[in-house]
Amino acid sequence: MTRLRIRIDFDTGGSVGPGKIMLLERIRETGSISAAARTLDMSYRRAWLLVDDLNRIFAEPVVSAAVGGKHGGGTALTAFGERVIEHYRAVERDAFAATTPRLEALEGMLNAGYGAGSDPADDGSFSGDPGLKPGCKPA
């Protein structure tokens, strides 16, 4: 299946793409930068730097530190962070819907023998996310 990856480069110099959005989604699921990083086979430092970058790019924080309790602190996705994810995923869906005929045309032009017998690595694109269907893949 042909996939479409979207990276948004802002005029201010910051960017957001599938990797950062996936990290935010994992933080939402796990409540922890370190746990989110582990699910993505990423170092804690790399994940922390990406979160810090996202918090600087946007006018409001996308992630905030949770106050430590009996089991220590954690990390929480902010309501603003939820909106960032929502808008990014909507851009992906809209772009995929708008480009599907062109993607299908390009797919029809491929050499069928290229890469035969090998499974493509997960590239972090949205196409495998069941929470985004329908609209991200052709029927």
Backbone torsions as a table, in degrees:
resi	resn	phi	psi	omega
1	MET	NA	128.6	176.6
2	THR	-70.7	137.4	-179.6
3	ARG	-118.5	158.3	176.8
4	LEU	-122.9	127.2	177.6
5	ARG	-110.5	135.5	-178.5
6	ILE	-116.8	126.6	171.8
7	ARG	-123.6	127.9	-179.0
8	ILE	-104.6	118.2	177.4
9	ASP	-102.7	116.6	-178.2
10	PHE	-84.6	154.2	178.7
11	ASP	-58.2	-27.3	-178.0
12	THR	-74.7	-10.7	179.0
13	GLY	108.6	-16.9	178.3
14	GLY	-81.0	165.3	177.9
15	SER	-147.2	159.5	175.0
16	VAL	-140.8	137.0	-179.1
17	GLY	-146.9	-168.4	-174.3
18	PRO	-61.2	-33.9	-178.9
19	GLY	-67.7	-46.8	179.5
20	LYS	-66.1	-39.7	179.4
21	ILE	-66.2	-41.6	178.1
22	MET	-62.2	-39.0	177.0
23	LEU	-61.4	-45.2	177.2
24	LEU	-60.0	-41.3	178.7
25	GLU	-63.9	-38.6	178.7
26	ARG	-70.0	-35.4	175.5
27	ILE	-63.9	-41.2	176.8
28	ARG	-59.1	-41.7	-177.9
29	GLU	-72.8	-39.1	-171.9
30	THR	-99.8	-23.1	-176.7
31	GLY	72.1	21.6	-175.5
32	SER	-156.2	135.2	175.4
33	ILE	-66.6	-42.9	-177.2
34	SER	-66.0	-41.6	178.3
35	ALA	-67.0	-40.2	177.7
36	ALA	-61.7	-43.5	179.3
37	ALA	-60.8	-42.7	179.7
38	ARG	-61.0	-39.9	-179.8
39	THR	-66.3	-21.4	-179.3
40	LEU	-104.7	9.5	-176.8
41	ASP	52.2	48.3	-177.1
42	MET	-125.0	147.7	177.0
43	SER	-70.7	153.1	176.9
44	TYR	-59.0	-43.3	-178.7
45	ARG	-59.1	-45.6	179.2
46	ARG	-60.7	-45.8	180.0
47	ALA	-62.2	-44.2	-179.5
48	TRP	-61.9	-41.5	179.1
49	LEU	-63.7	-38.8	178.1
50	LEU	-66.2	-42.7	177.9
51	VAL	-63.4	-44.5	178.6
52	ASP	-59.8	-42.3	178.1
53	ASP	-61.3	-46.1	179.1
54	LEU	-61.5	-42.0	179.1
55	ASN	-64.4	-26.8	178.5
56	ARG	-84.6	-34.1	-177.9
57	ILE	-63.3	-44.9	-172.4
58	PHE	-93.9	160.6	-176.9
59	ALA	-68.7	-22.0	178.6
60	GLU	-130.7	157.1	178.1
61	PRO	-67.4	142.8	175.3
62	VAL	-93.7	-22.1	-179.8
63	VAL	-135.4	140.9	176.3
64	SER	-131.8	154.3	177.8
65	ALA	-77.3	135.8	175.3
66	ALA	-91.3	143.0	-178.8
67	VAL	-65.1	135.9	-179.4
68	GLY	-67.3	144.9	177.7
69	GLY	-128.2	-145.8	-178.9
70	LYS	-59.4	-35.3	-178.0
71	HIS	-106.5	17.8	178.8
72	GLY	91.0	177.8	-178.0
73	GLY	-82.9	-168.5	179.7
74	GLY	-164.7	-160.8	-179.3
75	THR	-135.6	141.5	179.1
76	ALA	-127.1	139.4	172.1
77	LEU	-75.1	132.2	179.6
78	THR	-80.8	166.9	175.0
79	ALA	-60.9	-35.8	176.4
80	PHE	-63.4	-42.4	177.1
81	GLY	-60.1	-39.9	176.4
82	GLU	-59.7	-41.4	179.7
83	ARG	-67.3	-37.3	176.7
84	VAL	-60.0	-47.7	177.9
85	ILE	-59.1	-47.5	-178.1
86	GLU	-58.1	-46.2	-179.5
87	HIS	-67.1	-42.0	179.8
88	TYR	-62.3	-46.9	-179.7
89	ARG	-64.2	-34.0	176.8
90	ALA	-66.7	-40.0	176.2
91	VAL	-59.6	-44.2	178.4
92	GLU	-60.0	-48.3	-178.8
93	ARG	-60.9	-46.2	-179.2
94	ASP	-62.9	-43.3	-179.8
95	ALA	-64.6	-42.3	-179.5
96	PHE	-64.8	-43.7	179.5
97	ALA	-62.1	-40.5	-178.1
98	ALA	-72.0	-27.2	-174.8
99	THR	-105.5	-0.6	-176.0
100	THR	-52.6	-46.5	179.3
101	PRO	-60.4	-39.1	179.4
102	ARG	-69.8	-40.0	177.9
103	LEU	-63.6	-41.6	177.8
104	GLU	-63.6	-39.1	178.1
105	ALA	-63.3	-45.5	178.5
106	LEU	-63.9	-40.3	179.1
107	GLU	-61.2	-37.3	178.5
108	GLY	-68.2	-15.2	-178.8
109	MET	-95.6	0.5	-175.2
110	LEU	-75.0	153.7	171.8
111	ASN	-77.8	112.1	-175.3
112	ALA	-61.4	-23.7	-178.3
113	GLY	-84.9	-11.4	-178.4
114	TYR	-69.4	126.0	177.3
115	GLY	72.8	12.9	-178.8
116	ALA	-60.1	136.2	176.6
117	GLY	85.8	3.9	177.4
118	SER	-125.4	140.7	177.4
119	ASP	-86.2	130.8	177.8
120	PRO	-68.1	143.6	178.8
121	ALA	-71.3	152.2	175.2
122	ASP	-66.5	119.6	-175.1
123	ASP	-99.6	7.1	178.8
124	GLY	81.1	6.7	179.0
125	SER	-75.4	167.2	-174.8
126	PHE	-78.8	-12.0	-168.2
127	SER	-64.1	-24.0	-179.9
128	GLY	-92.7	4.5	-176.1
129	ASP	-87.4	108.1	-177.2
130	PRO	-64.0	-20.4	179.4
131	GLY	-71.8	-12.4	-178.0
132	LEU	-100.8	-6.2	-177.7
133	LYS	-83.2	150.2	-1.8
134	PRO	-81.7	171.1	173.6
135	GLY	112.6	-19.5	-177.7
136	CYS	-97.2	-18.5	178.9
137	LYS	-130.0	147.0	173.9
138	PRO	-64.2	149.4	-179.2
139	ALA	-66.7	NA	NA
